[in-house]
Each structure stands twice: as C-alpha cells, then as structure tokens.
Amino acid sequence: MYGAVKDELAATLREIEEAGLYKRERELTTPQAAHVATTGGEALNFCANNYLGFADHPDVVAASRAALDEWGFGMASVRFICGTQTQHTRLERRLSEFLGTEETILYSSCFDANGGVFEVLFGAEDAIVSDELNHASIIDGIRLSKAARFRYRNADMADLRGQLEAARAGGARRVCVVTDGVFSMDGSFAPLDEICDLADEFGAMVLVDDSHAVGFVGAGGRGTPELFGVVDRVDILTGTLGKALGGASGGYVSSHREVVDLLRQRSRPYLFSNSVAPAVVAGSLTALDLVSGSSEARESLQANSALFRELMTEAGFELLPGSHPITPVMFPGEDGARQAAAIADHMLGNGVYVIAFSFPVVPRGRARIRVQLSAAHSADDVRTCVAAFVAAREAVG
Ligand SMILES: *Cc1c(COP(=O)(O)O)cnc(C)c1O
C-alpha cells in the first residue's frame, strides 16, 4: 500500500529541488578519461577521481579482460563460503606489501570497509575521536559501533588534544583517532605526524582513510603515511580501489594481523556481501604493478597540478593553498555560490567539465569549483581549463 507515502516523498523531492540541492546525473557515452563525451557533447573532464589515468589504462583493461576468460564473471559467494580465488588473496598480500602493513582485507568498497571496521574493534567501553570533516562512510561506521564519540575541528591539533583528554577522562579502554588522509573538499592533508604524536601521548590508536591519496601521494605513491613518514605509526589504514587504483570498485582495511583476522571473523559487510569481482581484482593488481613499476604517472599528475595552480594564480583566481591534485578555486562571499555555479555552467558549455560546490556541502560563504587534475591530462588540457575559467569569468562577471 503505497498510498499517502507517494505524496510525502514527492513533497520531500520538491523541497530538495527548491533548496537547489537536487542532483542530476550527466551520462557519459565514453569510458572515464581526460576527454569524455556526454549526451550533451564532448568535454575535458576535471572532476573525476581518476588521478593516475588508470580508469581506461590499456594494461588495466587488458588484465581485466583476460581475467574474464581465466576467472569468470562473478563469484556468486561471499569470501568465506566459496568466494575466495587465489587472486583475491594475492591482491590482499600485494596491498600489504605496498602499504607496509602486516595484513589486508578486501571489501566491496571503502564505504563498506569503513562501515565494517569500527563495530568490530570498538565497543561501549571505548572512545573514537574523529575529525569533523571525515567522509560520510566514517561517520556512519562510527555510528554503528557503541563507542563514545568525540569530534575535533578539522586538523586542529589543540582541539584534538582536548578531545583526547576528554576521552581519557571518561575512562575509555581503547581510544582511536580517526581521520581522512586528505580532505576531499579542500585538498588538504591531515597532519599525520602530529596526530601520531598526540595519539602516542594518549595511548590511542590511529586510523587513516587514505582514499584520496593511495597510489599517488608520497614518493612511492603509498599515501599520506609515506608523505608524513609515519608508515609504522598508523595502526589502521582504509582505502579505495575506486579512485587512483583503476577506479572500478573495491576497498580495504590494512592493519596489524590481529585486527584483520578479527575483521574476517566479525565484520558484517565482509561476511554478508559478495566478493570483489574477478575482473576488478585482476585490474587492480595491474594498477598496483603500474604504481610500483614507474613514477611517471605520479610525476605527470604533480606537474599538471603545479601548472594549473601557477596559471590560475597568474590569472588572478583565488585557490586554497596546497599541492594535492584536488584544487579548490574559491568564490567567497554572499554571491559566491551563484558565481561558482554560473562559471561551472559556462565552462561546461565550452566543453570543460568542472563542478561547483556550495552550502551545505562546504561552509556558507566558501563556495568553490573543485578542479581535479589527472595524469591523463596534457599540459594543453590544463591550459584549456584555465582559459575556460578566464572566459567564464569575463562572461559571467
Ligand atoms: C571515495 C571515498 C570513500 C568511498 O570509497 P568507495 O570505495 O567508492 O566506497 C571512502 N572514504 C573516502 C575518504 C573517500 O574519499
């Protein structure tokens, strides 16, 4: 009996629409790449998490295609029943080697990894201290545990100290500091060295979600722990295969042996959701080979990010400072949200695909266009993007 629910849902949808928050999907008619086509025409893509350009890398595609013949299409099972192929365990071992951890456990997504990790490790006698800008999946995962929750202001170490004091004063057994390695709306890094120092001082564990870093941040692409020199001090890493590492799907928790062993026994999204598809496992293994085998993609990504920052600054745009390929172009003030949206629309009309974000996704008065660079962009692509910004600013005012 759908009945009155229909009208109630329609009313909610209208509210979303009227608040300007209704999300419409633009359909691509091509693979994910630097140059894509949508049903509206061709576009240069500056809003994918395709940092290394592996989403349609020929080696990744070839490995994945070969895996369809060798390993079949689906697993039709969870891991512990009959859904573990030797390549699933190989991928877990490969991730552990790459990340410098003891063990790794795969999930269908990083959303599931974050959804399944906290409840197993932290109960009512424990405390979780979480950065206010952490990803939605971390927030949900923490909610699923019965641990006491403490929230600190984004990357604010004085506030983290205060929250750790509060957690300890509450008599918590285990305390865990939880942070994204990179904050996706700002492209800023969590100060992991300082976080690990504070965690040591308070006898706390550290969990880092490195989804926006694994594969390309740090000299070897091992992520923010490598960048901050704390590979041995981060207790639990979560991350995705759905961004730089091929961009298909899949996530992981990588950690101490006992942590991963216990997750295999108790973690609900692992126990009750299907294994990662064979072709995705094979493609992800090849993506890791590419990351380990050459620094070329990382260097192109860095060069593109630096070039974009340089040209945009020269052109008089305000950027949030940083070096991550997430580059927020700021449109501050009352009229910023409208400006950012108008500029992004104008740019798409000129074949440059960028996305504007405003309240409530980012704080009021801090509207921005988030540009994401990729190793797949050429220097000319970057120049085209900057020229489109300049043209849009002139047209929109
Ligand atoms: C993208 C992202 C996720 C979700 O990853 P999926 O594998 O797509 O579920 C989780 N955490 C962070 C920080 C992310 O950026």
The ligand as an SDF file (V2000), in Angstrom:
LIG
                    3D

 15 15  0  0  0  0  0  0  0  0999 V2000
   35.6410    7.9330   -2.0310 C   0  0  0  0  0  0  0  0  0  0  0  0
   35.8100    7.7350   -0.5800 C   0  0  0  0  0  0  0  0  0  0  0  0
   35.2390    6.6440    0.0800 C   0  0  0  0  0  0  0  0  0  0  0  0
   34.3260    5.6750   -0.6150 C   0  0  0  0  0  0  0  0  0  0  0  0
   35.0460    4.7940   -1.4210 O   0  0  0  0  0  0  0  0  0  0  0  0
   34.2580    3.7090   -2.2630 P   0  0  0  0  0  0  0  0  0  0  0  0
   35.2520    2.6260   -2.4790 O   0  0  0  0  0  0  0  0  0  0  0  0
   33.7890    4.3660   -3.5150 O   0  0  0  0  0  0  0  0  0  0  0  0
   33.1190    3.2450   -1.4190 O   0  0  0  0  0  0  0  0  0  0  0  0
   35.5100    6.4810    1.4160 C   0  0  0  0  0  0  0  0  0  0  0  0
   36.2810    7.3620    2.1040 N   0  0  0  0  0  0  0  0  0  0  0  0
   36.8210    8.4320    1.4920 C   0  0  0  0  0  0  0  0  0  0  0  0
   37.6790    9.3680    2.2780 C   0  0  0  0  0  0  0  0  0  0  0  0
   36.6020    8.6560    0.1400 C   0  0  0  0  0  0  0  0  0  0  0  0
   37.1250    9.7290   -0.4450 O   0  0  0  0  0  0  0  0  0  0  0  0
  1  2  1  0
  2  3  1  0
  2 14  2  0
  3  4  1  0
  3 10  2  0
  4  5  1  0
  5  6  1  0
  6  7  2  0
  6  8  1  0
  6  9  1  0
 10 11  1  0
 11 12  2  0
 12 13  1  0
 12 14  1  0
 14 15  1  0
M  END
$$$$
